[in-house]
Amino acid sequence: MEKNDKSGSDNETILMALDQISQTIDVMTSVVGRLRTYMQEQEAAAATADPAQDLQAEMRPDRTLH
């Protein structure tokens, strides 16, 4: 009976850990989405502020393209 109790306790611990991981992933997904939106807004604001500066930034040889 003791082995069965330990197995049940282990399963409960694993399920709790998986739930916490799932919640962490949800929070991080939200944070990444907000950061992405912020960066897109900043990029749009910069593009409307000085289009010539964007062209200069695109022509930089050290710029990494993804």
C-alpha positions in Angstrom: 0.0 0.0 0.0 2.9 2.3 0.8 4.2 2.1 -2.8 0.8 3.0 -4.2 0.6 6.1 -1.9 4.0 7.2 -3.0 3.1 6.8 -6.6 -0.1 8.8 -6.1 1.8 11.5 -4.4 4.4 11.6 -7.2 1.7 11.8 -9.8 0.1 14.7 -7.9 3.4 16.5 -7.7 4.1 16.0 -11.4 0.6 17.3 -12.3 1.1 20.4 -10.1 4.5 21.1 -11.7 3.0 20.7 -15.2 0.2 23.1 -14.3 2.8 25.7 -13.0 4.8 25.3 -16.2 1.7 25.8 -18.3 0.8 29.0 -16.3 4.4 30.3 -16.8 4.2 29.7 -20.5 0.9 31.5 -20.7 2.4 34.5 -18.8 5.5 34.5 -21.0 3.4 34.3 -24.1 1.5 37.4 -23.0 4.7 39.3 -22.2 6.2 38.4 -25.6 3.0 39.6 -27.3 3.1 42.9 -25.4 6.8 43.4 -26.2 6.2 42.6 -29.9 3.3 45.2 -30.0 5.4 47.8 -28.2 8.3 47.3 -30.7 6.0 47.5 -33.7 4.5 50.7 -32.3 8.0 52.1 -31.8 9.1 51.1 -35.3 5.9 52.7 -36.8 6.5 55.9 -34.8 10.1 56.1 -35.9 9.2 55.5 -39.5 6.7 58.3 -39.5 9.1 60.6 -37.7 12.0 60.4 -40.1 11.8 58.1 -43.2 15.4 59.0 -44.3 16.7 57.7 -41.0 15.0 54.3 -41.7 16.7 54.1 -45.0 20.1 54.8 -43.5 19.5 52.1 -40.8 18.6 49.6 -43.6 21.7 50.3 -45.5 24.1 49.7 -42.5 26.4 46.8 -43.3 26.4 45.5 -39.7 22.6 45.1 -39.6 21.4 41.6 -39.0 18.4 40.5 -41.1 16.1 37.7 -40.0 
